[in-house]
């Protein structure tokens, strides 16, 4: 799998030694329309998107099953950057 320059550019935090940089704020919406934000750990990224883990039966998992659109914020401190984006949930099962 070939990684695109854009999707891997921000992952240089590992090389910079910023161990907390894989934490990202993931926002979802409940069935009632209430926003919910939780910190999850970024496991990887490639041209298909970002990979993180959450339990399917957790509040995050249930909310993403109900509504696949999410928002997230990543922060890297060297140099100071803030990365924000939106996406849709896709599980390993499809």
N, C-alpha and C positions, 0 to 999 in steps of 0.2 A: 504494500500500500504506500503510495507516494503522498507525503504530507505537503500541503500547500504552504507557501511562505506566510501568508496571512494568518492561518490558523495556528501555526507553531511559533510565530514571532513572540507572542506574549509568554510562551512557556519557558523562556530563558531564565525565569526565576530559579529554576532548579540549579542551573549552572552558577547563578549568583549566590546560591546558598541561603536563599530566603525560604526557610522551611515552612513558615506559616502562610506562604503565598498560595497554597493550593486550596485554601478555604474560600468559599464563595457563598454569597447570599442568594438563595433561591426563593423566588416568590411564586406562589400559586394562589388560586382562588377557590374558596369552598363552594359547595352547591348552592348555598344561600347568597353567594356573591361577596363574602368577606375575604379580604386579602390575608395572606399568611406568609411570613418570611422566616426561613430557618437557614442556618449555616450548614452546608454540606461540603464534602471534600472532593475536589476535582481529581480524577484518577488519570485522565489523559485527554488528548485532543488530536484530531486529524481532519482531513478535508470533509468528513461526514459530520463532524460536530464535536461536542464536548462529552466526556464520559464521567459520570458520577454515580454513586450508589446510594440508594435509599430502599428501605423495606417496602414491598408492595402493599402491605397492610398498615403501614404507618399513615399518619395524617397526610403527609406529603404524597405518598404513593396513591392513596385513595383520591386525593384532590387531583392528581395528574391523570388518574384513570377517568375521572369525570370530565376534566377539561385539560387537554394536552398542552395548551399554550402556557408558557412560563416566562418569567423574566429573571435575570441574574446580574450580579455585580461581582467582578473580580478586582482585587487590588494588589498591585505589585509596588514595592517600595524602592526599588533600585532600577532606574530612576523612578521618581514618583509618577505613577500612571493609575488611571482608573479605567477599567474596561467594563462596559455594560452592553447587554444585548437581550434579545428575545428569541425564543425558539419554541419548538414543539417536542413533546415527549415521544421517544421511540424506545421500546424495550428490546432486550436481547432476543426476545421471541418474535419481534416484528412489530 
